[in-house]
Every structure is written in structure tokens, then in C-alpha cells.
């Protein structure tokens, strides 16, 4: 009986650790990723506009070009033919590139090329997308992708 109680208590603790305000992180992460995947074309238009903007540093343009190429080319860390999961690494790269552009070129420059809701570019919204994407990526892959964005 004690073993059952201990097992139940451990299961309850694990369950509580997986929840955040009653919602499972995976479900919230999946919803965030699915919403963001639908925005990939808008993110690509934003980055494409930044490539031609004279206010963007040449090094940042190079990184933006690399991010666009990563998303558009068929060779990825996670193949795009895998539904949803195949786009997670693309989302991660795009959001890292956008965060870098906001910090280096400024929000005004980024906003000039963004045709979506401005709230989507808020640092907390971008951080939420990164955390959601990271939830589905192996730790080693997250580290490698972050290094690419620096």
C-alpha cells in the first residue's frame, strides 16, 4: 500500500511538473507552432524586405539570406516532408533571425517590412515561439541552431 501511495505521489508530481496552469506544455507548444507555421510566408516576406533595405548591416543581410535559404531549400536538419515537426526547425531559424534584426536594425526598420500584427514581433511573443519550437527540438540541435544565429 505504501508503494502504491508513493507511486501515485510520484506520478502526481510528474503530472504537475508537465502542467502549467492546468494546460500541458506540449499542447500549448503545438498550438503556438501550428499558428507560427501559418505565418512562415509573412516571415519570409519580412526577411526578403530586409535583404534590400539599406539600413540593414551587410553581415545581418548575409545571415538573413542564410535563414531564407535554410527555409526554402529542401535540405534541412529535420526534413520538411514530416508534417509540423519538419517546419519546427524552420520556425526556430526564422524567429532567431527576426530577433537579431530587431536588436541590430531596430524595430522601426523591421516594422517597415512587416505586414502582420505588430504584436507578433513583440519580444515576449517571439520568445514564446522559440520556447515552443525548442520543446520539439533535441537539445543538441537547439544549441547548434542558436550558434548559427549569432
N, C-alpha and C positions, 0 to 999 in steps of 0.2 A: 504494500500500500504506500509506503514511503517512496519507493522507486517510482510509482505512478505519479505521485504528487510532485516529485522532483522533475520528472519528465514533463509533466504538464506545465510546471512553472517555467522550465527552460523553453518549452515551445511558446508559451505566452510571451516571454522576454524576446525571443526571436521575432515573433509576430509584431510586437510593439516596436522593435528596432526597425522593422521594414516599413512601418507606417509613419506617416507624417500628418498629423491632424485627422487621422481616420482614413486617409487615402494612401494606397500603396504607391511608393515612388515609381515603380515600373509603369503603372497605369498613367500617372501624370507625365512621366518622361515620354511615353509612347504618344500621348496626345500632343505634347509640345513638338516632338519630332515630326509627326504627321502634318501638323499645321505649318511647320517651317519648311518641310519638303515642298509644299504647295507654293512657297514663296521663293524657291530656288531661281525661277526665271527673273523675278524682280531683283534678287541679289546679284544675278549675273549682269542685268542691265545697269545696276548701280556701279559695279566694278568696271564694266565696259566704259561708262562715262568717266570714271576716274582715270582711266588709261589716257584719255585725250585731254584732261584738264591740266593746264599749265601750272596750276597752284600745287600740284602733287609732285613730290620729290621723285626723281628718276629711280632711286632704289625702291621706293614704295610701288612705283609703276611696275617694276620688274617682279616684285612679289605678287602684285595684283594679277599680272599676266600669268604667273605660275599657278595661282589659285584658280583662275579661269580655265587654264589648260587642264589642271587636275580634274576639275568637274566635268569638262566637256569631253576629254579623251576617254576612250573605253578602258584604259588600263588604270585600275585603282587598287588600293590596299584591300578594300572589300569590293568585289565585283558588283556593278550596278544591276546585274540581272537578278540579284537576290532582292525581292521586294522589301522595301522600307530599310532594312539593315544595310543594303547596298548604297543607300543615299546618306547614311549617318556620317560616314567619313567626309562626304562632300559638304554636308551642312557644317560640320566641325571646322573644316578648312575655310569655308566662306565666312563664317562668323568670326574666326580669328583674323582673317584679312580685313573685315569691316571694322573690328575693334582697333586694329592697328591704324587704319586710315583715320578713324575718328580721333585717335590720340595724336597722330602725327600731322594730318592735314587740317583737322578741325571739323567740328560738327557742321559749321556753315557750308563748307565745301561739300561734305558728304550729303547734306540735305539738298543741295542744288541738283543732285543727280538721283535722289530717291523719290519714287513715285508711290510709295506705300505709306501707311500710317506712321507718323514720326515716332509714336510710342514704341514701335518695333525696333527702333535704333537706340532706345534708352539703355544705358549700361546694365541695368538690372534685367531687362528683357533679353539682352544678348547673353548675359551670364546664365540666365535660366536655360537658354537654348544650348549653351556649351555644357552645362551640367547634365542636361537631358541626353545629349549626344554622348557624352563621356560615360553615362550609365551603360550604354550598349557597346562601348569600345573596350577592348582589353587594355589594361593599364600600360603595358609596353607600347602599344600603338598610340595611346593618348600622348605619352611622353614624346614619341617621335614626331607626331603631328604638331605638337606645341613648339618643338625645336625648329621645325620648318617655318613657323610663323614669326620667329624672332628676327 
